[in-house]
């Protein structure tokens, strides 16, 4: 009788697969050449080591300040480690590149191409972060911003039942049919989060086309709760594959083999999340258009945080705008690149080149973390910074609390990013949307439920200590 020890003695790594294999071997009395032939058909593939040298990648970025240089050096170091992942075949970074985690994590503004592998960590939790543009014609920009402020939704959580948009039946059916999406949590957030924008750098922007003078609405946000739930599930599955296929790979670079059943389901789930996110933008735009009684002159949309496929190659764009039509079969117009609330949004076209891999930048990026930026502004009040940096535009925060980490100075120099787009031949600007105003979440965490609960708990503790002290004083 063949045992697990016999398999280990043959150089095989123990695992759950031993049980079924041993049962088959002993049921059929396999031995000698027949045993070895069978084991060759069922044993796991050899573990994949990291590549001896990093795959070369294109640097479409240049430093113009010491802070920028330090940022590039960290990004370069991170990419060099990431590009040793066994599945990787090509990569690039854009002028808006900035760190997005520990060394080895794909940076914002990074593109990493892999073969037959989907890496959830390379699209992050904000799957399909994207921008949609609607040309409203000659509507007053202030009217658009006022209406939008009443309709949009920023911050954590979703909409109340009476404020929710209807989830299309086709999208709900896809959620229910996919094992990665068919959970109470995903379905609940798919309904509640539709028509919401979250927080961070997401925005609702109103401006005027330099080319036509038309008023234009642009929204920027991703897949919210449904995308975050898919990311969590994807990382768990990828980790199981990493432990079996390539333990040497960093956990944040774990992958799901695209040709496995899990890989096929995950790819399908990504496409469903893409549909949901596009609908998330669309329901806001349609509601605003309806309230204004406006006529849509033009509308287009593109994601800039997603995984794009070309045969067996998977292009992971962590903050990079797809240019090549093969990445967006439903393309209806040029691409959208926002910079910051006080700068024009770029409308661009472009072609695939050796150094851009079919992508352009997605925005302005950061040189400092949010905390680092806030630290750099110590000595200046939020109000003074806001007044100085939003002069000439109608900038609003949904929660009426200024978030200085979203002011223009928190981002890279927009003019330098535009210059490098030209220098590296990444795209051609065909129009600009000049800023009238925008809405962002603002510092909602100051009044967050968890913070209020913590403050209430601390107040209760202090009150209890005061009562105890008073009691002790009376006793004395």
Buried (B, 14 or more C-beta within 10 A) or exposed (E): EBEEEEBEEEEBEEEEBBEEBBEEBEEEEBEEEEBEEBBEEEBEEEBBEBEEEBBEBBBBBBBEEEBBEEBBEBBBEBBBBBBBBBBBBBBBBBBBBBBBEEBBBBBBBBBBBBBBBBBBBBBBBBBBBBBBBBBBBEBEBEBBBBBBBEBBBBBBBBBEEEEBBEBBEEBBEBBEEBEBBEBEBBBBBBBBBBBBBBBBBBBBBBBBBEEBEBBBBBBBBBBBBBBBBBBEBBBEBBBEBBBBBBEEBBEBBBBBBBEBEBBBBBBBBBBBBBBBBBBBBBBBBBBBBEBBEBEEBBBBBBBBBBBBBEEEBBBBBBBBBBBBEBBBEEBEBBBBBBBBBBBBBBBBBBEBBEEBBBBBBBBBBBBBEBEEBBEBBEEEEBEEBBEEBBEEBBBBBBBEBBBBBBBBBBBBBBEBBBBBBEEBEBBBBEBBBBBBBBBBBBBBBEEBEEEEEEEEEEEEEEEEEEEEEEEEEEEE
